[in-house]
């Protein structure tokens, strides 16, 4: 009896290989997985614990940008570099790099949120330090895709340019055209059921939540003390 084995295909977002013994390659392989960490560890956790509209629209923009990137890839159909044979990636296209596009979209949108002071997370004195991390991760991710042999230099720069453009456009759309609908979303059945909120109007979210949490704890302690005295 003859058994037919269908060729295997990897999930390109998580399929990362490096040369055994190459420490830099090992490090850059982990850097290539940063988009996965941001998506699963960052935005999924954000929705579970925060449910901020700015964060939700940030994540939606990343999904839309990835969809646009894949459409362009399938339209252009530019092959990956010759090293794709060793990486078993020749069955997918390389222009523009989706990893590079994702990270530069993230860096641009995050930078615009921070510079505009939306959410009030970062103080002025730490704002520029906060901007260093996303841009450095974006550059490292772009470099890692070339170093590991998944993309050419032109492909990662095309992804970076697309990510910067889409990140800027989506930020403008959200904060100039869609922002006025945030109160409606908050008051909708969806917003009330999932406790969706917008804190863009609060200058310092961390201090606001900290002060309210302390006040609630003190109020609860005072009520318990009064109840115990009455008993």
C-alpha positions in Angstrom: 0.0 0.0 0.0 1.5 3.3 -1.1 1.3 6.2 1.4 1.2 9.7 -0.1 2.8 12.4 2.1 1.7 15.9 1.5 4.5 18.5 1.7 4.6 20.4 5.0 4.2 24.1 5.2 5.3 26.3 8.2 3.6 29.2 9.7 5.8 32.0 8.4 5.4 34.3 11.4 6.8 31.8 13.8 9.1 29.7 11.5 12.6 30.9 12.4 15.8 29.1 11.8 19.5 30.0 12.4 22.8 28.3 11.9 23.8 26.0 14.8 26.5 27.6 16.9 25.8 31.2 15.7 25.1 33.1 18.9 24.1 36.3 17.0 21.8 34.3 14.8 20.2 32.7 17.9 19.6 36.2 19.4 18.2 37.6 16.1 16.0 34.5 15.8 14.3 35.5 19.0 14.2 39.1 17.9 12.2 37.9 14.8 9.6 36.6 17.1 8.9 40.0 18.7 5.8 40.6 16.6 4.4 37.3 18.0 5.1 38.5 21.6 3.5 41.8 20.9 0.4 40.3 19.4 -0.2 37.5 21.9 1.6 38.8 25.0 0.8 42.5 24.5 -2.5 43.1 22.9 -4.3 40.0 24.1 -3.2 40.8 27.7 -4.2 44.4 27.1 -7.7 43.4 26.1 -8.1 41.0 29.1 -6.8 43.5 31.7 -7.2 47.0 30.2 -9.8 47.1 27.4 -8.8 50.5 26.3 -10.2 51.7 23.0 -6.9 53.2 21.9 -5.2 49.9 22.4 -7.9 48.0 20.6 -7.8 50.3 17.6 -4.0 50.0 17.7 -4.3 46.2 17.4 -7.0 46.5 14.7 -4.6 48.7 12.7 -1.9 46.1 12.9 -4.2 43.5 11.7 -5.3 45.6 8.7 -1.7 46.4 7.9 -0.8 42.8 7.9 -3.8 42.0 5.5 -2.6 44.8 3.2 0.9 43.5 3.3 -0.2 40.0 2.3 -2.3 41.4 -0.6 0.8 43.2 -1.9 2.9 40.1 -1.5 0.5 38.0 -3.5 0.2 40.7 -6.1 3.9 41.3 -6.6 5.0 37.7 -6.0 8.7 38.5 -5.6 10.8 35.5 -4.5 12.8 35.4 -1.3 16.6 35.2 -1.5 18.3 32.0 -2.5 18.8 31.0 1.1 15.1 30.3 1.3 15.8 26.7 0.1 17.8 26.0 3.3 15.0 27.7 5.4 12.2 25.8 3.5 10.5 29.1 2.8 10.6 29.3 -1.0 6.9 28.6 -1.3 6.1 32.1 0.1 6.8 35.5 -1.3 9.2 38.1 0.2 8.3 41.6 -0.9 7.5 43.5 1.3 8.7 41.9 4.6 5.7 41.4 6.9 7.9 41.3 10.0 9.5 44.6 9.1 6.1 46.2 8.2 4.6 45.1 11.5 7.4 46.4 13.6 7.6 49.8 11.9 3.9 50.2 12.0 4.1 49.5 15.8 7.0 51.9 16.3 5.3 54.8 14.4 1.9 54.4 16.1 3.4 53.9 19.5 5.6 57.0 19.0 2.7 59.2 17.9 0.6 58.0 20.9 3.5 58.8 23.2 4.4 62.2 21.7 0.7 63.3 21.7 0.5 62.3 25.4 -2.6 60.1 24.7 -3.2 57.9 27.7 -0.8 59.9 29.8 1.4 56.9 30.6 4.8 58.6 30.1 6.1 61.7 31.8 7.9 64.2 29.6 11.3 63.4 31.2 10.9 59.7 30.3 9.0 60.1 27.0 12.1 60.0 24.8 13.5 57.0 26.6 10.2 55.2 26.1 10.5 55.8 22.3 13.9 54.2 22.1 12.7 50.6 22.7 10.1 50.2 19.8 12.4 51.8 17.2 15.4 49.7 18.3 13.3 46.6 18.2 12.0 47.5 14.7 15.6 48.0 13.4 16.8 44.8 15.0 13.9 42.9 13.5 14.5 44.3 10.0 18.2 43.4 10.3 17.4 39.9 11.6 15.3 39.0 8.6 18.2 39.8 6.3 20.9 38.2 8.5 18.9 35.0 8.9 18.3 34.8 5.1 14.6 35.3 5.0 14.6 38.6 3.0 16.7 40.8 0.9 17.7 44.3 2.0 15.2 45.8 -0.5 12.4 43.6 0.9 12.8 44.7 4.5 13.2 48.4 3.6 9.9 48.1 1.5 8.3 46.6 4.6 9.6 49.3 6.8 8.4 52.0 4.4 4.9 50.4 4.2 4.7 50.1 8.0 5.7 53.8 8.6 3.1 54.9 6.0 0.3 52.7 7.3 1.1 53.5 10.9 0.9 57.2 10.3 -2.3 57.0 8.2 -4.1 54.7 10.7 -3.2 57.0 13.6 -4.7 60.0 11.7 -7.8 58.0 10.9 -8.3 56.8 14.5 -7.6 60.1 16.2 -9.1 62.5 13.7 -12.1 60.6 12.3 -13.0 57.7 14.6 -12.2 59.3 18.0 -15.6 61.1 18.1 -17.3 57.7 18.2 -15.4 56.5 21.3 -18.1 57.6 23.7 -20.7 55.8 21.6 -18.7 52.6 21.8 -18.3 53.0 25.5 -22.0 53.4 26.0 -23.0 50.6 23.5 -24.1 47.1 24.6 -20.7 45.8 23.5 -18.9 48.5 25.6 -20.9 47.9 28.7 -20.7 44.2 28.5 -16.9 44.1 28.1 -16.2 47.2 30.2 -14.6 48.9 27.2 -13.3 52.4 28.1 -11.4 55.4 26.7 -9.0 57.2 29.0 -7.5 59.5 26.3 -8.9 62.5 28.2 -7.0 61.7 31.4 -3.6 63.4 31.6 -1.9 60.8 33.8 -3.7 57.4 33.7 -1.3 55.6 36.0 -1.7 58.3 38.8 -5.4 58.5 38.2 -5.9 54.7 38.7 -3.4 54.6 41.5 -5.2 57.4 43.4 -8.6 55.8 42.8 -7.5 52.4 43.9 -6.1 53.8 47.1 -9.2 55.8 47.8 -11.4 52.7 47.2 -9.3 50.7 49.6 -9.4 53.3 52.2 -13.2 53.7 51.8 -13.7 50.0 52.1 -11.5 49.9 55.2 -13.5 52.8 56.8 -16.8 51.1 56.1 -15.6 47.8 57.6 -14.4 49.8 60.7 -17.8 51.5 61.0 -19.6 48.2 60.6 -17.5 46.5 63.3 -18.1 49.4 65.7 -21.9 49.2 65.2 -21.8 45.5 65.9 
